[in-house]
């Protein structure tokens, strides 16, 4: 099969968790061909900068071009079409679902289904105009767009917050919509680009999923969307009161909600990284029957020897490992330090290792705050023998992640963002007993092979740590069970084979039918088409090459005549 892999801000140019997952997926599915389409412009991309080494199954890589604000030379008819489509889009976004306009007993003219149809019709209308005119970047920031947004916000059935939109708010909304709709202006939707794929796989929601949506609209290519972090939920969490005016946040939330609903409606299948993400997809409008849970895979090579008890394991050491990012979970290390103070009162020999790298300037400032808190909690500790040590990943031979897990007795996960806990899986692969806060998918991942406590509860966290420190046999049993569970469910090989099965499932249900037959297509014709007789209908005319004419001709009358 030929897969159009749609990425954003990572593979194949930069490293990171998302790029690493894409790399493992592509290398693990060498029986398929991949065309990579990368979004997220940057200096290294615009200049054709270095890429990660690509396997031979990657046929080509296309990146989004550098964006300009130059408006195409639209004629009067094209400007009128753009104004009509954009006004329809703005109206579908800004209108309250179920609004009746104040008429007592009147049926709501804008039911949720009607708004979805209006939004989809306007979106595809803009895409067709962009395909004909060579782009929409300038038009989306033009006065026409701003005036259409103003009329939509001032309409009687508009969102309550949108009525208060000022000129500056309208300009902010127009700029955000222009960035979100940039995929409409790409030249990726031809028969020699995404139209040549058997399947589009968007590796995240948002702009990559929009590209797959347009490939489905123009070329009939089925769409698969993978969300390890649900795009709409991420938008909600990052759009707090301090980020923008209420009118801006209300309109943009409605836009992303409409776009997500359209993507979920059109996608053949959705995959979530865990049940927590799956529930969010359902809340955002996805059909549960079309969702598959595929856990992120973790490479087990680094932890091949960590499952065995190491001779240098310190039975009195607690370990915390992960990125220091207060933006994801404020207070994550403070909870741990307060809990460790209680642990020391019960077990005075216990030590705590904090292993991680600060994420940006905020992470460095938060790490400095935690150092100060540790010094205040343990004022009598000797300067060279402090019970809490802060180390960065890879700063010495002893601070590699796998080595640190092997040297600790209990691994503590005191909090974290409500996503998939990759650090917890690494600790499980290392065969270590764990104490985790019950956030996100932690309980689902741990599955009874570790202790789970309420989040932001230092007392419960300390009690669980003390219980494991005092019972080496229990630690060993939980560590062995955790490693067995991780090897069964959370390996990269299992993740890759799951997507291989999903690819075949989608191709078998909705094969891409093309007029040209220069190359075989998987599942292009049903198996019963090879048998003579009346087993196939008149619509099944796509026969593989080499089939006799008597097998391709059907004597079954049309459906209308048969009735």
Secondary structure, DSSP 8 states (H G I E B T S, - for coil): -EEEEEEESSTTTS-SHHHHHHHHHHHH-TTSEEEEEEE---HHHHTT-------TTEEEEEE------------HHHHHHHHHHHHHHHHHHHB-TT--TT-TT---SS-HHHHHHHHHHHHHHHHHHHHHHT--HHHHTSHHHHHHHHHHHHSTTB-TGGGG--HHHHHHHHHHHHHHTGGGG-S--STTTGGG-SEEEESSSTHHHHHHHHHHHHH---EEEEESS-HHHHHHHH--TTTS-HHHHHHHHHHHHHHHHHHHHH-SEEEESSHHHHHHHHHTT--GGGEEE----B--GGGTTTTS--TT--TTEEEEES-B-TTTSTTHHHHHHHHHHHHHHH-TT-EEEEE--B-HHHHHHHHHHHHHHHHHHTTTS-TTS-SEEEE-TTSSGGGSHHHHHHH-SEEEE----SS--HHHHHHHHTT-EEEEE--TTHHHHHTTSSEEE-TT-HHHHHHHHHHHHT-HHHHHHHHHHHHHHHHHHSBHHHHHHHHHHHHHHHHHHS----S--SS--TTSS-GGGGSSSSSS-TT-----TT--HHHH------HHHH-
